[in-house]
Amino acid sequence: MEEVKHQSVQELATSGVVPLEFVRSERDQPGPGANTLRRGSGPQAPVIDMSKPDCGALMAAAAAEWGLLQVVNHGVPATVLAELRRVGRAFFALPQAEKQRYATDPASPNVEGYAVGTQPKARRNLQGKKMWADYLYHYVAPPALVNHGIWPKNPAGYREATEEYCRHVQRLAREMFGHLSAGLGLEAGAMWEAFGGDELVLLQKINFYPPCPRPELALGVGPHTDMCTLTVLLPNEVQGLQTHKDGLWHDVEYVPEALIVLIGDQIEILSNGRYKAAPHRGLVNKEKARMSWPVFVEPPGELVVGPHQQLAADGSPAKYKAKKYKDYQHCKINLLPQ
């Protein structure tokens, strides 16, 4: 049976039309409204300098209050960030037929590969609305999960740029875990060990949000929290990430060379609710393409994650069930109770 090709959102964007399946309900539309605070009009998610001695305490406070922070002086060279952005942009600039060579298998539950927001498998929100985005997923760690066959061969340098960046993300995640563990009164290595240590899984995604003729009607990604431990996200310069706090959507200011760190569900669970997973969404732009490079730091699928025993004592009972990460994923993806 011949494979059905679906038009990419990147191609759809040239039509000047936003099809109905992308139009959010009036309540969810991201146009200016009473539930949105734009840049400069309210509190901002913290920007933390990792070279300062108090950075750990600031990270813990941000994880408890916002579930999101930005880090600077994080040790990832600007040249590494620039090269990652270059190869990502170059991939999405390829002809559609070339990108399609890396397409996801619609019959497989595996997320790896290139996918377009118009295809039936594309993730939708609860009302069945599609996201204004095309994207590329693949694992980058541990080695046993990495399939270089799904990594783009074109542009040249894609593999080298990705591997170099993700070595830094592994190091940064371990540092973050140490600071966040200390903020809970745990040993510095507690989170690293609880989430799988050297078996931690890194899943990279490149989001491409094409210009949208009616950006006030659609979303690049709908409101959600990440199910992993934490996400390290590199944005491009086009504003669009928002986080939800105190009943309002707040713009996350673009800070050149900063990395955005989003606390995920597994850290909220392990901390027994002291740290909060950050609800967030992605807006789109009428004139410019937005891009982002999130790396999801996940426990191995068979690993059981629950509230840390030191944080779920008699005076503070466990607020979350302990379960295998793969079972947590299944429930969240399929909208089942946890």
Number of C-alpha atoms within 10 A of each C-alpha: 3 4 7 7 11 13 13 20 24 23 11 18 17 12 10 11 11 18 10 11 14 19 20 21 12 9 9 14 16 22 16 10 12 8 15 19 18 17 14 10 10 11 12 17 20 19 20 20 18 19 12 9 9 11 17 22 14 20 26 22 18 21 26 21 19 23 29 27 25 25 21 17 14 19 13 20 12 12 11 16 19 14 18 23 22 15 21 23 15 13 21 21 13 13 9 14 10 14 18 17 12 19 20 20 15 14 7 8 9 11 17 22 22 23 25 26 25 21 17 11 14 16 17 16 13 9 9 11 19 26 26 30 27 23 23 26 24 22 23 22 22 14 10 10 13 16 13 12 9 18 20 21 13 14 16 12 14 20 17 12 20 20 14 15 17 21 13 16 22 19 13 16 19 19 18 22 22 19 22 28 22 18 22 16 11 16 13 19 17 18 24 20 14 15 25 18 15 12 17 20 26 25 23 23 21 24 21 25 28 25 22 29 18 15 20 18 20 30 27 27 21 23 16 15 18 19 22 26 24 27 26 23 21 21 25 18 16 17 20 22 22 22 24 21 16 9 8 14 21 24 26 21 20 18 16 12 20 22 24 23 23 28 28 26 22 26 29 25 23 26 27 23 17 18 26 24 28 28 21 23 20 24 25 31 21 13 12 14 17 23 27 22 23 23 26 23 25 22 24 18 16 12 17 18 22 23 22 19 12 13 19 17 11 8 7 10 12 20 14 17 14 17 14 16 22 15 15 22 16 12 13 14 11 8 10 10 7 13
